[in-house]
């Protein structure tokens, strides 16, 4: 897992990069905690999945091939 963030006039967006293709709720724990801690409204998970998908209330999954 690798993490980075973007900060700008739109706010703070944490980004987590994972190697896998599937995500489960347990894997999202650290990102969810970070969102809560920083009061961020949106988090991004980049991985090897096949489609863009909302994987939690405030976390969107984006396949690395889309970047």
C-alpha positions in Angstrom: 0.0 0.0 0.0 1.2 3.5 -0.8 -0.6 6.7 0.2 -0.4 10.3 -1.0 -2.7 13.2 -0.9 -3.8 16.2 -2.9 -4.5 19.5 -1.2 -6.0 22.6 -2.8 -8.9 25.0 -2.8 -11.3 22.0 -3.1 -10.0 20.5 0.1 -7.8 17.6 1.1 -8.1 14.3 -0.9 -6.3 11.2 0.4 -5.3 8.7 -2.3 -4.3 5.1 -1.6 -2.7 2.8 -4.1 -3.1 -0.9 -3.8 -1.8 -3.8 -6.0 -4.9 -6.0 -5.9 -8.0 -6.1 -8.2 -10.7 -6.7 -5.5 -11.4 -4.7 -2.4 -13.1 -5.7 0.8 -14.3 -3.4 3.6 -11.5 -4.5 5.9 -8.9 -3.3 3.4 -10.6 0.1 3.4 -10.2 0.6 7.2 -7.0 2.7 7.1 -8.3 5.0 4.4 -11.7 5.4 6.2 -9.8 6.2 9.5 -7.7 8.8 7.6 -10.8 10.4 6.1 -12.4 10.7 9.5 -9.2 12.0 11.1 -8.7 14.7 8.5 -12.4 15.4 8.0 -12.0 14.8 4.2 -15.2 14.3 2.2 -13.7 12.0 -0.5 -11.0 9.4 -0.7 -9.6 7.7 -3.8 -8.4 4.1 -4.1 -6.2 3.3 -7.1 -5.8 -0.3 -8.0 -5.8 -2.9 -10.8 -9.6 -3.3 -10.9 -11.5 -3.2 -14.2 -14.0 -0.4 -13.5 -14.5 2.9 -11.7 -16.8 2.1 -8.7 -17.9 3.7 -5.4 -16.6 1.2 -2.8 -17.8 3.0 0.3 -19.8 6.1 1.1 -17.0 8.5 0.5 -14.4 6.3 -1.3 -14.1 5.9 -5.1 -12.1 3.2 -6.8 -10.2 4.1 -10.0 -8.3 1.5 -12.0 -4.7 2.5 -12.6 -5.3 2.0 -16.4 -7.7 5.0 -16.3 -4.9 7.4 -15.1 
